[in-house]
């Protein structure tokens, strides 16, 4: 074909070489707001570290790593050439580069440094935009710390390795590595979210706290990790003695623990990451916490991973929005740039609104972890499962709408949007699906009155600032006062809890045009079921301008 007939025009240039953190106003302003209140002396340090990470995440190199890691998914090697069982998972070098950068940026180090959860949450949100799949072992490693702290001896041994900023691939005794990764194995074929139905058995050994495990795990996260937190029954079948255990992959003498990886899951998305089915058959383990207190021991890990589901979805939403706005800025239709067309501006403004609400809520949760007060812990008891339910639910329709903004270009793999779309349902499913989250909120409302009080105190800080928010709070209280049939209404109740919380935060902290649009469309009923149905009288141009990556 003659070159003169193949001139490329009216196409958006590649979106690369930008600062993912610095160009995200909702994120950068939120970090500075919370730091200014809690640790102003850290502002310069944190701004510099997140900007450096943001530039790396927005680089063409990181984008290439993300593409390669997903085009070359992990492979299971059960045996070596001589027939010895090795149960190793091989990853493309790009995966290791992504994971190494995440660990080096402190994304597994939140529990012991000042403002650790806020800076780690912001970094996780930034770096996940380069590639989401490797966030699984990062999240599991970070979240293992509170569970291990129930046993001071285990925590002293393992926490420095888990929070290390050094990534070392390969299986060796943990004592020989500068940093380690952790995975998790809770669910089994017959139980799913009902972990008390687990049948994996733990037989005690003579040495205190040591057991041998026999059983299976239907989903084991990050099977290439150095250690795992798992649940097993520490008594005869039928007795409720569910207990938490630490299973190392390599024993101190250098021999491999029994950890038979039967297969890797063939997943819809999350292709770069390995999820496995594993069998234990005389697998050595250390008890974590008390016998029969497995759920209570591991609940801190579950709560932390649920927050990461919120962060991961917020990252996908922001990246999808960024791609849509970038495309609309450079594409012309019917004599004008796409971003200037009134209907497209409405769609982009609505997407921007959803993204900012998710980011603002996620940062508020992280700041509550850092505060660590009794009031904040009570607030998190409702806010985390409510946010996990709602933000992860909103992710898929938002990413799909952003893909549509690119038209046919968005449906093509090279755009990157199909990968985001395949990833988008994941966080709603992992760490407890929607029904589990909704019922968990109800459990807190029934058993922990201080949690509801803390939530009402939080949203009450915006009282009187917007009549639509005030009305929504009143409606929620009416909903909560009627306990009849509340389990069947759980999703409705939790959705309202999340929307009221997002609205209260935006009214307090976001620019007026953002808060006004949110309260009108999400709380006041002046918006449709699809994106792009905001009232035309709102300042839509300001919302889109705020979402742009320039400046």
C-alpha positions as CSV (number, residue, x, y, z in Angstrom):
1,X,0.0,0.0,0.0
2,X,1.3,3.4,-0.9
3,X,2.5,5.4,2.1
4,X,0.4,8.4,1.0
5,X,-2.8,6.5,1.7
6,X,-1.8,5.4,5.1
7,X,-1.3,8.8,6.9
8,X,-2.4,8.6,10.5
9,X,-4.5,11.5,11.7
10,X,-7.0,12.3,14.4
11,X,-5.6,9.7,16.8
12,X,-4.6,10.3,20.4
13,X,-0.8,10.1,21.1
14,X,0.4,7.5,23.5
15,X,-0.2,8.4,27.1
16,X,3.2,7.9,28.7
17,X,5.8,9.9,30.5
18,X,3.5,11.6,33.1
19,X,3.3,11.7,36.9
20,X,0.4,9.4,37.9
21,X,0.4,11.0,41.4
22,X,1.1,14.6,40.7
23,X,-1.6,14.9,38.0
24,X,-4.3,13.3,40.1
25,X,-5.7,16.2,42.0
26,X,-8.1,14.2,44.2
27,X,-5.3,11.9,45.3
28,X,-2.5,14.5,45.8
29,X,-4.8,17.0,47.6
30,X,-6.1,14.2,49.8
31,X,-2.7,13.0,50.9
32,X,-1.6,16.5,51.7
33,X,-4.8,17.2,53.6
34,X,-4.5,14.2,55.8
35,X,-0.8,14.6,56.3
36,X,-1.2,18.3,57.2
37,X,-3.5,17.3,60.0
38,X,-1.6,14.3,61.3
39,X,2.1,14.7,60.4
40,X,2.9,18.0,58.6
41,X,6.6,17.4,59.1
42,X,6.4,14.6,56.6
43,X,4.8,16.6,53.7
44,X,8.0,17.1,51.7
45,X,9.3,13.6,52.2
46,X,6.0,12.0,51.2
47,X,5.4,14.3,48.3
48,X,8.8,13.5,46.9
49,X,8.4,9.7,47.3
50,X,4.9,9.6,45.8
51,X,5.9,11.8,42.9
52,X,8.9,9.6,42.1
53,X,6.6,6.6,42.2
54,X,4.0,8.4,40.1
55,X,6.6,9.2,37.4
56,X,7.7,5.5,37.4
57,X,4.1,4.3,37.1
58,X,3.4,6.7,34.2
59,X,6.5,5.8,32.3
60,X,6.5,3.8,29.0
61,X,8.8,1.3,30.7
62,X,6.3,0.4,33.4
63,X,3.5,0.2,30.9
64,X,5.6,-2.2,28.9
65,X,6.2,-4.3,32.0
66,X,2.5,-4.4,32.6
67,X,1.7,-5.6,29.1
68,X,4.5,-8.2,29.1
69,X,3.4,-9.6,32.5
70,X,-0.1,-10.1,31.2
71,X,0.9,-11.4,27.8
72,X,3.1,-14.0,29.5
73,X,1.1,-15.4,32.5
74,X,2.7,-17.6,35.2
75,X,3.4,-21.2,34.5
76,X,3.3,-24.1,37.0
77,X,6.2,-26.5,37.2
78,X,5.3,-29.4,39.4
79,X,8.4,-31.5,38.9
80,X,12.0,-31.0,37.9
81,X,13.7,-32.9,35.1
82,X,14.5,-35.8,37.4
83,X,10.9,-36.3,38.6
84,X,11.3,-34.6,42.0
85,X,8.3,-32.6,43.1
86,X,9.2,-28.9,43.2
87,X,5.8,-27.1,42.9
88,X,7.3,-23.8,41.5
89,X,5.6,-21.0,39.6
90,X,7.5,-19.3,36.9
91,X,6.9,-15.6,36.1
92,X,8.0,-13.4,33.2
93,X,10.9,-11.0,34.2
94,X,8.5,-8.1,33.9
95,X,6.5,-9.4,36.8
96,X,9.5,-9.5,39.0
97,X,10.4,-5.9,38.0
98,X,6.9,-4.7,38.9
99,X,6.9,-6.6,42.2
100,X,10.4,-5.4,43.0
101,X,9.5,-1.8,42.4
102,X,6.4,-2.1,44.6
103,X,8.4,-3.6,47.5
104,X,11.2,-1.1,47.1
105,X,8.6,1.7,47.3
106,X,7.5,0.5,50.7
107,X,4.1,-0.9,49.6
108,X,4.5,-3.7,52.1
109,X,5.6,-1.4,54.9
110,X,2.7,0.5,56.6
111,X,2.5,-0.8,60.1
112,X,5.6,0.7,61.7
113,X,6.4,4.0,60.0
114,X,4.8,7.5,60.6
115,X,1.7,8.0,58.4
116,X,2.5,4.5,57.1
117,X,-1.0,3.5,56.0
118,X,-1.8,6.8,54.2
119,X,1.5,6.9,52.3
120,X,1.3,3.2,51.5
121,X,-2.3,3.5,50.4
122,X,-1.5,6.3,48.1
123,X,1.5,4.4,46.7
124,X,-0.6,1.3,46.2
125,X,-3.2,3.3,44.3
126,X,-0.5,4.9,42.1
127,X,1.6,1.8,41.3
128,X,-1.5,-0.4,40.7
129,X,-2.2,1.8,37.7
130,X,0.9,0.4,36.0
131,X,-0.4,-3.2,36.4
132,X,-2.9,-4.5,38.9
133,X,-2.1,-8.3,39.1
134,X,1.1,-8.1,41.1
135,X,-0.8,-6.1,43.8
136,X,-2.1,-9.5,45.2
137,X,1.2,-10.6,46.9
138,X,1.9,-7.0,47.8
139,X,-1.5,-6.8,49.6
140,X,-1.2,-10.2,51.2
141,X,2.3,-9.5,52.6
142,X,1.2,-6.1,54.0
143,X,-1.9,-7.6,55.5
144,X,-0.2,-10.5,57.2
145,X,1.3,-8.3,59.9
146,X,-1.7,-7.8,62.2
147,X,-2.4,-11.5,62.2
148,X,1.2,-12.3,63.1
149,X,1.2,-9.7,65.9
150,X,-1.2,-12.0,67.9
151,X,2.0,-14.0,68.5
152,X,4.8,-11.7,69.6
153,X,7.5,-14.4,68.9
154,X,6.3,-15.0,65.4
155,X,5.9,-11.2,64.7
156,X,9.5,-10.6,65.9
157,X,10.8,-13.2,63.5
158,X,8.7,-12.4,60.4
159,X,7.6,-8.8,60.5
160,X,11.0,-7.3,59.6
161,X,11.1,-9.5,56.5
162,X,7.5,-8.7,55.5
163,X,8.0,-4.9,55.8
164,X,11.4,-5.0,54.1
165,X,12.0,-2.8,51.1
166,X,14.1,-5.5,49.4
167,X,12.5,-8.0,47.0
168,X,14.3,-11.3,46.5
169,X,12.7,-13.8,44.2
170,X,13.1,-17.6,44.6
171,X,12.5,-20.1,47.3
172,X,15.0,-20.3,50.1
173,X,14.8,-20.4,53.9
174,X,13.3,-17.2,55.1
175,X,16.2,-16.5,57.4
176,X,18.5,-16.3,54.3
177,X,16.4,-13.6,52.6
178,X,16.4,-9.9,53.1
179,X,12.6,-9.7,52.3
180,X,9.8,-12.2,52.0
181,X,6.3,-12.4,50.5
182,X,3.2,-13.9,52.1
183,X,0.1,-15.5,50.6
184,X,-3.2,-16.7,52.1
185,X,-5.2,-19.9,52.0
186,X,-8.7,-19.8,53.5
187,X,-11.3,-21.1,51.2
188,X,-12.1,-24.7,50.3
189,X,-14.2,-26.4,47.7
190,X,-17.2,-27.1,50.0
191,X,-17.2,-23.8,51.9
192,X,-16.2,-20.8,49.9
193,X,-16.8,-17.7,52.1
194,X,-18.0,-20.0,54.9
195,X,-14.6,-20.7,56.2
196,X,-16.0,-22.6,59.2
197,X,-16.9,-25.4,56.8
198,X,-13.1,-26.0,56.3
199,X,-12.0,-29.6,56.6
200,X,-8.2,-29.2,56.5
201,X,-7.0,-30.9,59.7
202,X,-4.2,-29.9,62.0
203,X,-2.4,-32.6,64.1
204,X,-0.3,-31.3,67.0
205,X,3.3,-32.3,67.3
206,X,5.3,-32.7,70.5
207,X,6.9,-29.2,70.1
208,X,4.6,-26.5,71.4
209,X,2.7,-24.6,68.6
210,X,3.8,-27.0,65.9
211,X,1.4,-29.0,63.7
212,X,1.1,-31.1,60.6
213,X,-1.7,-30.1,58.2
214,X,-3.6,-32.4,55.9
215,X,-6.2,-31.0,53.5
216,X,-6.7,-28.7,50.5
217,X,-7.3,-25.1,49.6
218,X,-9.5,-24.2,46.7
219,X,-8.0,-20.8,46.4
220,X,-4.5,-20.0,47.5
221,X,-3.3,-16.5,46.8
222,X,0.3,-15.9,45.5
223,X,1.5,-19.6,45.7
224,X,5.1,-18.6,44.9
225,X,5.3,-16.8,48.3
226,X,7.7,-17.6,51.2
227,X,4.9,-18.2,53.7
228,X,1.2,-18.5,54.0
229,X,-1.5,-17.9,56.6
230,X,-4.1,-20.7,56.4
231,X,-7.0,-21.9,58.4
232,X,-7.4,-25.5,59.6
233,X,-9.3,-27.5,62.2
234,X,-7.2,-28.2,65.2
235,X,-9.5,-31.0,66.4
236,X,-11.6,-33.8,65.1
237,X,-14.0,-33.1,62.3
238,X,-17.2,-31.4,63.4
239,X,-15.6,-29.6,66.3
240,X,-15.4,-25.8,65.9
241,X,-11.6,-25.5,66.5
242,X,-10.8,-23.4,63.4
243,X,-7.3,-22.1,63.9
244,X,-4.8,-19.9,62.0
245,X,-1.4,-21.3,61.0
246,X,1.7,-20.1,59.4
247,X,3.0,-22.4,56.6
248,X,6.5,-21.7,55.3
249,X,7.3,-22.9,51.8
250,X,10.9,-23.8,52.8
251,X,11.8,-25.2,56.2
252,X,14.8,-23.8,58.2
253,X,17.0,-26.7,57.1
254,X,16.5,-25.8,53.4
255,X,14.1,-28.7,52.6
256,X,10.8,-27.9,50.9
257,X,7.7,-28.1,53.0
258,X,4.8,-30.2,51.6
259,X,2.9,-27.8,49.4
260,X,1.5,-29.5,46.3
261,X,0.3,-27.1,43.8
262,X,-2.4,-29.0,41.8
263,X,-3.1,-26.3,39.2
264,X,-3.2,-22.6,38.6
265,X,-6.6,-21.0,38.1
266,X,-7.5,-19.9,34.6
267,X,-9.0,-16.5,35.5
268,X,-11.1,-14.0,33.6
269,X,-8.5,-11.2,34.4
270,X,-5.7,-10.8,36.8
271,X,-3.7,-12.9,34.3
272,X,-0.2,-11.9,35.5
273,X,-0.9,-13.2,39.0
274,X,-1.0,-16.8,40.0
275,X,-3.9,-18.2,42.1
276,X,-3.7,-21.9,42.9
277,X,-5.3,-25.0,44.3
278,X,-3.0,-26.6,46.8
279,X,-2.9,-29.8,48.8
280,X,-1.3,-30.3,52.3
281,X,-0.2,-33.8,53.3
282,X,1.8,-33.7,56.5
283,X,2.7,-30.0,55.9
284,X,4.5,-28.5,58.8
285,X,2.9,-25.4,60.3
286,X,3.2,-23.0,63.3
287,X,0.0,-22.0,65.1
288,X,-0.8,-18.3,65.1
289,X,-3.0,-17.2,67.9
290,X,-5.1,-19.5,70.1
291,X,-6.6,-22.7,69.0
292,X,-10.2,-22.3,67.9
293,X,-9.7,-18.5,67.4
294,X,-8.7,-18.7,63.8
295,X,-11.2,-16.3,62.4
296,X,-10.5,-13.7,65.1
297,X,-6.8,-14.1,64.5
298,X,-7.0,-13.6,60.8
299,X,-9.7,-10.9,60.8
300,X,-7.1,-8.1,60.8
301,X,-5.5,-9.5,57.7
302,X,-8.9,-9.7,56.0
303,X,-9.8,-6.1,56.9
304,X,-6.5,-4.9,55.5
305,X,-7.0,-6.8,52.2
306,X,-10.5,-5.4,52.0
307,X,-9.1,-1.9,52.1
308,X,-6.7,-2.9,49.3
309,X,-9.7,-4.0,47.3
310,X,-11.0,-0.4,47.6
311,X,-7.7,1.0,46.7
312,X,-7.3,-1.4,43.7
313,X,-10.7,-0.5,42.4
314,X,-10.0,3.2,42.8
315,X,-6.8,2.8,40.9
316,X,-8.6,1.0,38.0
317,X,-11.2,3.7,37.9
318,X,-8.7,6.5,37.9
319,X,-6.6,4.9,35.1
320,X,-9.7,4.2,33.0
321,X,-10.8,7.9,33.5
322,X,-7.4,9.1,32.6
323,X,-7.4,7.1,29.4
324,X,-10.9,8.3,28.4
325,X,-10.1,12.0,29.1
326,X,-6.8,11.7,27.2
327,X,-8.5,10.2,24.2
328,X,-11.3,12.9,24.2
329,X,-8.7,15.7,24.4
330,X,-7.0,14.6,21.2
331,X,-9.9,13.2,19.1
332,X,-12.0,15.5,16.9
333,X,-15.5,14.7,15.8
334,X,-18.0,16.8,13.9
335,X,-15.7,19.8,13.8
336,X,-14.7,20.0,17.5
337,X,-12.6,18.1,20.0
338,X,-14.5,15.2,21.6
339,X,-13.9,16.7,25.0
340,X,-15.8,19.8,24.0
341,X,-18.9,18.0,22.9
342,X,-21.6,18.6,25.6
343,X,-22.7,15.0,25.9
344,X,-19.2,13.6,26.1
345,X,-18.4,16.2,28.6
346,X,-21.3,15.0,30.7
347,X,-20.0,11.4,30.5
348,X,-16.4,12.3,31.4
349,X,-17.6,14.5,34.3
350,X,-19.7,11.7,35.7
351,X,-16.8,9.3,35.5
352,X,-14.5,11.9,37.2
353,X,-17.1,12.3,40.0
354,X,-17.1,8.5,40.6
355,X,-13.3,8.3,40.6
356,X,-12.9,11.2,43.0
357,X,-15.5,9.8,45.4
358,X,-13.7,6.5,45.5
359,X,-10.2,8.0,46.0
360,X,-11.4,10.4,48.7
361,X,-13.1,7.5,50.7
362,X,-10.1,5.2,50.3
363,X,-7.7,7.9,51.7
364,X,-10.1,8.6,54.6
365,X,-10.0,4.9,55.6
366,X,-6.2,4.8,55.4
367,X,-5.9,7.8,57.6
368,X,-8.2,6.1,60.2
369,X,-5.8,3.2,60.3
370,X,-2.9,5.6,61.0
371,X,-4.9,7.4,63.8
372,X,-5.5,4.1,65.6
373,X,-7.9,5.5,68.2
374,X,-10.8,3.6,69.5
375,X,-13.1,6.0,67.7
376,X,-11.4,5.4,64.4
377,X,-11.3,1.7,64.8
378,X,-15.1,1.7,65.5
379,X,-15.5,3.8,62.3
380,X,-13.5,1.4,60.2
381,X,-15.7,-1.5,61.4
382,X,-18.6,-0.2,59.3
383,X,-16.7,1.9,56.8
384,X,-14.3,-0.7,55.4
385,X,-16.9,-3.4,54.4
386,X,-19.3,-0.6,53.2
387,X,-16.6,0.9,51.0
388,X,-15.4,-2.5,49.8
389,X,-19.0,-3.3,48.8
390,X,-19.8,-0.1,47.0
391,X,-16.5,1.1,45.4
392,X,-15.7,-2.3,44.0
393,X,-19.3,-2.6,42.7
394,X,-19.0,0.7,40.9
395,X,-15.7,-0.2,39.2
396,X,-16.9,-2.5,36.4
397,X,-19.6,-0.2,35.0
398,X,-17.3,2.8,35.2
399,X,-14.4,1.0,33.4
400,X,-16.9,-0.2,30.8
401,X,-18.1,3.3,30.2
402,X,-14.6,4.7,29.9
403,X,-13.8,2.0,27.3
404,X,-16.8,3.1,25.3
405,X,-15.4,6.7,25.3
406,X,-12.7,5.3,23.1
407,X,-15.1,3.6,20.8
408,X,-13.7,0.8,18.8
409,X,-10.2,1.8,19.8
410,X,-11.1,1.0,23.4
411,X,-12.2,-2.5,22.5
412,X,-8.9,-3.3,21.0
413,X,-6.4,-5.0,23.3
414,X,-3.6,-2.5,22.5
415,X,-5.5,0.3,24.1
416,X,-5.1,-1.3,27.6
417,X,-8.8,-0.8,28.4
418,X,-9.8,-4.5,27.9
419,X,-7.2,-5.5,30.5
420,X,-8.7,-3.0,32.9
421,X,-12.2,-4.2,32.2
422,X,-11.3,-7.9,32.8
423,X,-9.6,-6.8,36.0
424,X,-12.6,-4.7,37.2
425,X,-14.9,-7.4,38.8
426,X,-12.1,-9.0,40.8
427,X,-12.0,-6.8,43.9
428,X,-15.8,-7.2,44.3
429,X,-15.3,-11.0,44.5
430,X,-12.0,-11.4,46.5
431,X,-11.9,-11.1,50.2
432,X,-15.7,-11.6,50.5
433,X,-18.1,-10.9,47.7
434,X,-20.9,-8.3,47.9
435,X,-23.3,-10.3,50.1
436,X,-20.6,-11.1,52.6
437,X,-19.7,-7.4,52.9
438,X,-23.3,-6.3,53.3
439,X,-24.0,-8.9,55.9
440,X,-20.8,-7.9,57.7
441,X,-22.0,-4.4,58.0
442,X,-25.3,-5.6,59.5
443,X,-23.4,-7.7,61.9
444,X,-21.5,-4.6,63.1
445,X,-24.7,-2.6,63.3
446,X,-26.3,-5.3,65.5
447,X,-23.4,-6.2,67.8
448,X,-21.3,-3.1,67.9
449,X,-23.3,0.1,68.6
450,X,-20.1,2.1,68.9
451,X,-19.5,1.4,65.2
452,X,-22.7,3.1,64.2
453,X,-22.0,6.0,66.6
454,X,-18.6,6.5,65.0
455,X,-20.1,6.5,61.5
456,X,-22.8,9.0,62.5
457,X,-20.2,11.3,64.1
458,X,-18.2,11.2,60.9
459,X,-21.0,12.1,58.5
460,X,-22.3,14.5,61.1
461,X,-19.2,16.7,60.5
462,X,-20.9,17.8,57.2
463,X,-24.3,18.5,58.8
464,X,-26.0,21.5,57.3
465,X,-23.6,22.0,54.4
466,X,-26.0,20.5,51.8
467,X,-29.7,19.8,52.2
468,X,-29.5,16.7,49.9
469,X,-26.9,15.2,52.1
470,X,-28.9,16.0,55.3
471,X,-32.0,14.4,53.7
472,X,-30.0,11.3,52.7
473,X,-28.7,10.9,56.3
474,X,-32.3,11.2,57.6
475,X,-33.5,8.6,55.2
476,X,-30.7,6.2,56.2
477,X,-31.6,6.6,59.8
478,X,-35.2,5.7,59.0
479,X,-33.9,2.7,57.1
480,X,-31.9,1.5,60.0
481,X,-34.7,2.0,62.4
482,X,-36.8,-0.6,60.6
483,X,-35.1,-4.0,61.3
484,X,-37.8,-6.1,59.8
485,X,-36.5,-7.9,56.7
486,X,-33.2,-6.0,57.0
487,X,-31.1,-8.9,55.8
488,X,-32.9,-8.9,52.5
489,X,-32.4,-5.2,52.3
490,X,-28.8,-5.3,53.3
491,X,-27.4,-4.3,49.9
492,X,-29.7,-1.3,49.8
493,X,-28.7,-0.2,53.3
494,X,-25.0,-0.6,52.7
495,X,-25.2,1.3,49.4
496,X,-26.8,4.2,51.2
497,X,-24.2,4.0,54.0
498,X,-21.4,4.3,51.4
499,X,-23.0,7.1,49.4
500,X,-23.8,9.1,52.5
501,X,-20.2,8.7,53.7
502,X,-18.8,9.7,50.2
503,X,-21.1,12.6,50.1
504,X,-20.1,13.9,53.5
505,X,-16.4,13.7,52.7
506,X,-16.8,15.5,49.4
507,X,-18.9,18.2,50.9
508,X,-16.2,18.8,53.5
509,X,-13.1,18.5,51.3
510,X,-13.8,18.6,47.5
511,X,-14.3,21.7,45.4
512,X,-17.9,23.0,45.5
513,X,-18.6,21.8,41.9
514,X,-17.6,18.3,42.8
515,X,-19.7,18.1,46.0
516,X,-22.7,19.8,44.3
517,X,-22.6,17.3,41.4
518,X,-22.3,14.3,43.8
519,X,-25.1,15.4,46.1
520,X,-27.4,16.2,43.1
521,X,-26.9,12.9,41.3
522,X,-26.0,10.4,44.0
523,X,-28.1,11.7,46.9
524,X,-30.7,14.0,45.4
525,X,-32.0,11.7,42.7
526,X,-31.2,14.2,39.9
527,X,-29.2,11.7,37.7
528,X,-29.9,8.5,35.8
529,X,-28.8,4.9,36.0
530,X,-26.1,5.3,33.3
531,X,-23.0,7.5,33.4
532,X,-23.4,10.8,31.5
533,X,-26.8,11.7,33.0
534,X,-25.7,14.5,35.3
535,X,-27.9,17.7,35.3
536,X,-26.7,19.9,32.5
537,X,-26.8,23.0,34.8
538,X,-23.9,21.7,36.9
539,X,-20.3,22.9,36.3
540,X,-19.4,19.9,34.1
541,X,-16.5,21.6,32.5
542,X,-14.8,22.2,35.9
543,X,-15.2,18.5,36.7
544,X,-13.6,17.4,33.5
545,X,-10.8,19.9,33.8
546,X,-10.0,18.7,37.3
547,X,-9.7,15.1,35.9
548,X,-7.2,16.1,33.2
549,X,-3.6,14.9,33.6
550,X,-2.1,18.2,32.3
551,X,-0.8,20.8,34.8
